[in-house]
Amino acid sequence: MNTMRIDIINPKAAKLLRDLEDMNLISIQDSSKKGFADVLKKLRSKAKEAPSLEDISKEMEAVGNNAKSRN
């Protein structure tokens, strides 16, 4: 079995691929959506609680100030 990564440019190509899957000629795994969701789930599982809006704002200001000091 060979595995390939394909970037679909034209939506008609996606339909052709689904048709090939329906004929059991290929198998399609949509990793683009699943991958991001898995990363989020993994990150969230390690956190005890979600950061507050105030905590997020403070972190954003700190990052912004750090970026300004480099320039």
N, CA, C and O atoms as CSV, one atom per row, in Angstrom:
chain,resi,resn,atom,element,x,y,z
A,1,MET,N,N,0.848,-1.179,0.000
A,1,MET,CA,C,0.000,0.000,0.000
A,1,MET,C,C,0.888,1.233,0.000
A,1,MET,O,O,1.846,1.305,0.769
A,2,ASN,N,N,0.585,2.198,-0.846
A,2,ASN,CA,C,1.287,3.478,-0.902
A,2,ASN,C,C,0.423,4.541,-0.255
A,2,ASN,O,O,-0.803,4.508,-0.360
A,3,THR,N,N,1.068,5.485,0.415
A,3,THR,CA,C,0.368,6.605,1.023
A,3,THR,C,C,0.850,7.878,0.363
A,3,THR,O,O,2.050,8.062,0.164
A,4,MET,N,N,-0.093,8.774,0.016
A,4,MET,CA,C,0.228,10.040,-0.625
A,4,MET,C,C,-0.522,11.165,0.056
A,4,MET,O,O,-1.618,10.973,0.583
A,5,ARG,N,N,0.080,12.335,0.038
A,5,ARG,CA,C,-0.608,13.544,0.488
A,5,ARG,C,C,-0.954,14.324,-0.762
A,5,ARG,O,O,-0.084,14.592,-1.590
A,6,ILE,N,N,-2.217,14.689,-0.906
A,6,ILE,CA,C,-2.683,15.370,-2.109
A,6,ILE,C,C,-3.356,16.677,-1.716
A,6,ILE,O,O,-4.227,16.696,-0.845
A,7,ASP,N,N,-2.952,17.769,-2.357
A,7,ASP,CA,C,-3.627,19.051,-2.178
A,7,ASP,C,C,-4.656,19.192,-3.294
A,7,ASP,O,O,-4.302,19.205,-4.474
A,8,ILE,N,N,-5.919,19.296,-2.923
A,8,ILE,CA,C,-6.999,19.369,-3.903
A,8,ILE,C,C,-7.240,20.829,-4.268
A,8,ILE,O,O,-7.556,21.652,-3.409
A,9,ILE,N,N,-7.088,21.133,-5.535
A,9,ILE,CA,C,-7.249,22.502,-6.026
A,9,ILE,C,C,-8.669,22.730,-6.536
A,9,ILE,O,O,-9.271,23.772,-6.274
A,10,ASN,N,N,-9.188,21.764,-7.253
A,10,ASN,CA,C,-10.513,21.870,-7.841
A,10,ASN,C,C,-11.464,20.934,-7.096
A,10,ASN,O,O,-11.156,19.752,-6.936
A,11,PRO,N,N,-12.610,21.435,-6.640
A,11,PRO,CA,C,-13.569,20.597,-5.910
A,11,PRO,C,C,-14.027,19.358,-6.689
A,11,PRO,O,O,-14.442,18.370,-6.083
A,12,LYS,N,N,-13.958,19.400,-8.015
A,12,LYS,CA,C,-14.345,18.241,-8.811
A,12,LYS,C,C,-13.411,17.069,-8.534
A,12,LYS,O,O,-13.822,15.911,-8.605
A,13,ALA,N,N,-12.168,17.368,-8.221
A,13,ALA,CA,C,-11.206,16.303,-7.910
A,13,ALA,C,C,-11.605,15.591,-6.619
A,13,ALA,O,O,-11.441,14.376,-6.507
A,14,ALA,N,N,-12.124,16.330,-5.652
A,14,ALA,CA,C,-12.558,15.724,-4.390
A,14,ALA,C,C,-13.693,14.744,-4.648
A,14,ALA,O,O,-13.743,13.675,-4.040
A,15,LYS,N,N,-14.605,15.105,-5.549
A,15,LYS,CA,C,-15.710,14.200,-5.884
A,15,LYS,C,C,-15.177,12.926,-6.542
A,15,LYS,O,O,-15.636,11.826,-6.236
A,16,LEU,N,N,-14.217,13.079,-7.435
A,16,LEU,CA,C,-13.625,11.908,-8.082
A,16,LEU,C,C,-12.976,10.988,-7.055
A,16,LEU,O,O,-13.107,9.766,-7.131
A,17,LEU,N,N,-12.276,11.586,-6.093
A,17,LEU,CA,C,-11.638,10.780,-5.049
A,17,LEU,C,C,-12.676,10.055,-4.197
A,17,LEU,O,O,-12.488,8.891,-3.843
A,18,ARG,N,N,-13.773,10.743,-3.868
A,18,ARG,CA,C,-14.835,10.087,-3.089
A,18,ARG,C,C,-15.452,8.933,-3.878
A,18,ARG,O,O,-15.792,7.893,-3.313
A,19,ASP,N,N,-15.592,9.130,-5.191
A,19,ASP,CA,C,-16.120,8.051,-6.044
A,19,ASP,C,C,-15.177,6.843,-6.019
A,19,ASP,O,O,-15.637,5.703,-5.951
A,20,LEU,N,N,-13.877,7.083,-6.074
A,20,LEU,CA,C,-12.908,5.987,-6.000
A,20,LEU,C,C,-12.983,5.281,-4.648
A,20,LEU,O,O,-12.817,4.064,-4.560
A,21,GLU,N,N,-13.234,6.055,-3.603
A,21,GLU,CA,C,-13.377,5.453,-2.278
A,21,GLU,C,C,-14.639,4.592,-2.219
A,21,GLU,O,O,-14.627,3.505,-1.642
A,22,ASP,N,N,-15.719,5.077,-2.813
A,22,ASP,CA,C,-16.976,4.308,-2.843
A,22,ASP,C,C,-16.802,2.977,-3.562
A,22,ASP,O,O,-17.485,2.004,-3.242
A,23,MET,N,N,-15.890,2.927,-4.533
A,23,MET,CA,C,-15.621,1.683,-5.272
A,23,MET,C,C,-14.571,0.824,-4.573
A,23,MET,O,O,-14.106,-0.175,-5.121
A,24,ASN,N,N,-14.199,1.229,-3.340
A,24,ASN,CA,C,-13.192,0.516,-2.550
A,24,ASN,C,C,-11.837,0.407,-3.254
A,24,ASN,O,O,-11.115,-0.578,-3.093
A,25,LEU,N,N,-11.512,1.427,-4.028
A,25,LEU,CA,C,-10.214,1.461,-4.694
A,25,LEU,C,C,-9.182,2.227,-3.878
A,25,LEU,O,O,-7.983,1.957,-3.952
A,26,ILE,N,N,-9.669,3.185,-3.099
A,26,ILE,CA,C,-8.787,3.970,-2.232
A,26,ILE,C,C,-9.464,4.153,-0.881
A,26,ILE,O,O,-10.659,3.902,-0.729
A,27,SER,N,N,-8.685,4.591,0.090
A,27,SER,CA,C,-9.204,4.928,1.419
A,27,SER,C,C,-8.789,6.361,1.719
A,27,SER,O,O,-7.640,6.736,1.487
A,28,ILE,N,N,-9.706,7.158,2.228
A,28,ILE,CA,C,-9.436,8.565,2.502
A,28,ILE,C,C,-9.507,8.810,4.005
A,28,ILE,O,O,-10.485,8.448,4.659
A,29,GLN,N,N,-8.462,9.427,4.541
A,29,GLN,CA,C,-8.454,9.888,5.932
A,29,GLN,C,C,-8.285,11.398,5.904
A,29,GLN,O,O,-7.272,11.901,5.418
A,30,ASP,N,N,-9.253,12.111,6.411
A,30,ASP,CA,C,-9.191,13.573,6.440
A,30,ASP,C,C,-8.437,13.993,7.692
A,30,ASP,O,O,-9.031,14.142,8.760
A,31,SER,N,N,-7.150,14.180,7.562
A,31,SER,CA,C,-6.314,14.490,8.722
A,31,SER,C,C,-6.262,15.970,9.030
A,31,SER,O,O,-5.872,16.337,10.139
A,32,SER,N,N,-6.635,16.838,8.106
A,32,SER,CA,C,-6.519,18.269,8.340
A,32,SER,C,C,-7.405,18.742,9.485
A,32,SER,O,O,-6.960,19.533,10.316
A,33,LYS,N,N,-8.638,18.279,9.544
A,33,LYS,CA,C,-9.544,18.689,10.611
A,33,LYS,C,C,-9.253,17.929,11.899
A,33,LYS,O,O,-9.247,18.510,12.985
A,34,LYS,N,N,-9.016,16.655,11.772
A,34,LYS,CA,C,-8.799,15.820,12.934
A,34,LYS,C,C,-7.520,16.209,13.667
A,34,LYS,O,O,-7.492,16.231,14.898
A,35,GLY,N,N,-6.484,16.511,12.934
A,35,GLY,CA,C,-5.198,16.830,13.546
A,35,GLY,C,C,-5.272,18.020,14.484
A,35,GLY,O,O,-4.765,17.962,15.604
A,36,PHE,N,N,-5.898,19.094,14.040
A,36,PHE,CA,C,-6.009,20.290,14.862
A,36,PHE,C,C,-6.849,20.028,16.099
A,36,PHE,O,O,-6.501,20.470,17.194
A,37,ALA,N,N,-7.939,19.321,15.934
A,37,ALA,CA,C,-8.806,19.004,17.070
A,37,ALA,C,C,-8.063,18.152,18.093
A,37,ALA,O,O,-8.211,18.350,19.299
A,38,ASP,N,N,-7.267,17.209,17.610
A,38,ASP,CA,C,-6.489,16.359,18.518
A,38,ASP,C,C,-5.472,17.168,19.310
A,38,ASP,O,O,-5.276,16.936,20.503
A,39,VAL,N,N,-4.828,18.114,18.645
A,39,VAL,CA,C,-3.848,18.968,19.334
A,39,VAL,C,C,-4.542,19.793,20.410
A,39,VAL,O,O,-4.045,19.896,21.531
A,40,LEU,N,N,-5.683,20.379,20.076
A,40,LEU,CA,C,-6.426,21.157,21.071
A,40,LEU,C,C,-6.837,20.303,22.260
A,40,LEU,O,O,-6.698,20.714,23.413
A,41,LYS,N,N,-7.343,19.114,21.970
A,41,LYS,CA,C,-7.774,18.217,23.041
A,41,LYS,C,C,-6.598,17.856,23.944
A,41,LYS,O,O,-6.735,17.819,25.167
A,42,LYS,N,N,-5.452,17.594,23.341
A,42,LYS,CA,C,-4.261,17.233,24.103
A,42,LYS,C,C,-3.803,18.393,24.987
A,42,LYS,O,O,-3.480,18.196,26.158
A,43,LEU,N,N,-3.776,19.590,24.428
A,43,LEU,CA,C,-3.363,20.763,25.204
A,43,LEU,C,C,-4.337,21.040,26.353
A,43,LEU,O,O,-3.924,21.344,27.472
A,44,ARG,N,N,-5.620,20.932,26.058
A,44,ARG,CA,C,-6.628,21.211,27.078
A,44,ARG,C,C,-6.612,20.166,28.193
A,44,ARG,O,O,-6.923,20.482,29.341
A,45,SER,N,N,-6.257,18.941,27.868
A,45,SER,CA,C,-6.256,17.886,28.880
A,45,SER,C,C,-5.154,18.108,29.914
A,45,SER,O,O,-5.255,17.617,31.039
A,46,LYS,N,N,-4.114,18.835,29.549
A,46,LYS,CA,C,-3.010,19.091,30.469
A,46,LYS,C,C,-3.268,20.294,31.371
A,46,LYS,O,O,-2.618,20.441,32.407
A,47,ALA,N,N,-4.197,21.142,30.992
A,47,ALA,CA,C,-4.498,22.337,31.781
A,47,ALA,C,C,-5.485,22.002,32.894
A,47,ALA,O,O,-6.449,21.265,32.685
A,48,LYS,N,N,-5.235,22.548,34.069
A,48,LYS,CA,C,-6.164,22.321,35.181
A,48,LYS,C,C,-7.435,23.124,34.995
A,48,LYS,O,O,-8.526,22.667,35.335
A,49,GLU,N,N,-7.287,24.330,34.449
A,49,GLU,CA,C,-8.446,25.163,34.172
A,49,GLU,C,C,-8.096,26.135,33.056
A,49,GLU,O,O,-6.920,26.398,32.807
A,50,ALA,N,N,-9.095,26.661,32.393
A,50,ALA,CA,C,-8.869,27.603,31.306
A,50,ALA,C,C,-8.407,28.941,31.880
A,50,ALA,O,O,-8.867,29.342,32.949
A,51,PRO,N,N,-7.499,29.639,31.182
A,51,PRO,CA,C,-7.056,30.946,31.683
A,51,PRO,C,C,-8.193,31.963,31.598
A,51,PRO,O,O,-9.059,31.877,30.727
A,52,SER,N,N,-8.173,32.914,32.506
A,52,SER,CA,C,-9.199,33.952,32.501
A,52,SER,C,C,-8.887,34.956,31.397
A,52,SER,O,O,-7.773,34.999,30.874
A,53,LEU,N,N,-9.876,35.751,31.057
A,53,LEU,CA,C,-9.679,36.794,30.055
A,53,LEU,C,C,-8.586,37.765,30.508
A,53,LEU,O,O,-7.802,38.248,29.692
A,54,GLU,N,N,-8.541,38.043,31.792
A,54,GLU,CA,C,-7.520,38.937,32.344
A,54,GLU,C,C,-6.115,38.332,32.162
A,54,GLU,O,O,-5.178,39.032,31.779
A,55,ASP,N,N,-5.983,37.046,32.434
A,55,ASP,CA,C,-4.692,36.372,32.250
A,55,ASP,C,C,-4.247,36.407,30.790
A,55,ASP,O,O,-3.076,36.638,30.489
A,56,ILE,N,N,-5.188,36.175,29.903
A,56,ILE,CA,C,-4.880,36.203,28.473
A,56,ILE,C,C,-4.448,37.600,28.055
A,56,ILE,O,O,-3.480,37.751,27.309
A,57,SER,N,N,-5.152,38.618,28.525
A,57,SER,CA,C,-4.811,40.008,28.191
A,57,SER,C,C,-3.417,40.368,28.690
A,57,SER,O,O,-2.646,41.005,27.971
A,58,LYS,N,N,-3.087,39.964,29.914
A,58,LYS,CA,C,-1.761,40.242,30.467
A,58,LYS,C,C,-0.672,39.576,29.624
A,58,LYS,O,O,0.366,40.179,29.351
A,59,GLU,N,N,-0.915,38.342,29.220
A,59,GLU,CA,C,0.067,37.621,28.406
A,59,GLU,C,C,0.237,38.291,27.044
A,59,GLU,O,O,1.354,38.404,26.538
A,60,MET,N,N,-0.876,38.736,26.452
A,60,MET,CA,C,-0.802,39.419,25.157
A,60,MET,C,C,-0.013,40.727,25.274
A,60,MET,O,O,0.783,41.054,24.393
A,61,GLU,N,N,-0.232,41.465,26.351
A,61,GLU,CA,C,0.516,42.710,26.564
A,61,GLU,C,C,2.003,42.427,26.749
A,61,GLU,O,O,2.847,43.151,26.219
A,62,ALA,N,N,2.321,41.384,27.494
A,62,ALA,CA,C,3.722,41.037,27.725
A,62,ALA,C,C,4.408,40.652,26.416
A,62,ALA,O,O,5.544,41.057,26.166
A,63,VAL,N,N,3.733,39.884,25.594
A,63,VAL,CA,C,4.305,39.492,24.304
A,63,VAL,C,C,4.476,40.716,23.416
A,63,VAL,O,O,5.504,40.863,22.754
A,64,GLY,N,N,3.481,41.593,23.397
A,64,GLY,CA,C,3.558,42.823,22.602
A,64,GLY,C,C,4.699,43.721,23.048
A,64,GLY,O,O,5.419,44.278,22.220
A,65,ASN,N,N,4.863,43.862,24.366
A,65,ASN,CA,C,5.950,44.688,24.892
A,65,ASN,C,C,7.300,44.079,24.570
A,65,ASN,O,O,8.253,44.799,24.273
A,66,ASN,N,N,7.387,42.776,24.625
A,66,ASN,CA,C,8.634,42.078,24.313
A,66,ASN,C,C,8.993,42.274,22.840
A,66,ASN,O,O,10.161,42.467,22.504
A,67,ALA,N,N,7.992,42.226,21.966
A,67,ALA,CA,C,8.237,42.416,20.540
A,67,ALA,C,C,8.688,43.859,20.255
A,67,ALA,O,O,9.548,44.084,19.403
A,68,LYS,N,N,8.113,44.823,20.961
A,68,LYS,CA,C,8.489,46.233,20.769
A,68,LYS,C,C,9.935,46.459,21.201
A,68,LYS,O,O,10.667,47.209,20.555
A,69,SER,N,N,10.345,45.818,22.284
A,69,SER,CA,C,11.706,46.033,22.800
A,69,SER,C,C,12.761,45.464,21.859
A,69,SER,O,O,13.904,45.921,21.866
A,70,ARG,N,N,12.393,44.471,21.049
A,70,ARG,CA,C,13.354,43.887,20.102
A,70,ARG,C,C,13.589,44.792,18.909
A,70,ARG,O,O,14.663,44.765,18.309
A,71,ASN,N,N,12.585,45.602,18.557
A,71,ASN,CA,C,12.690,46.470,17.361
A,71,ASN,C,C,13.345,47.718,17.746
A,71,ASN,O,O,13.540,48.597,16.907
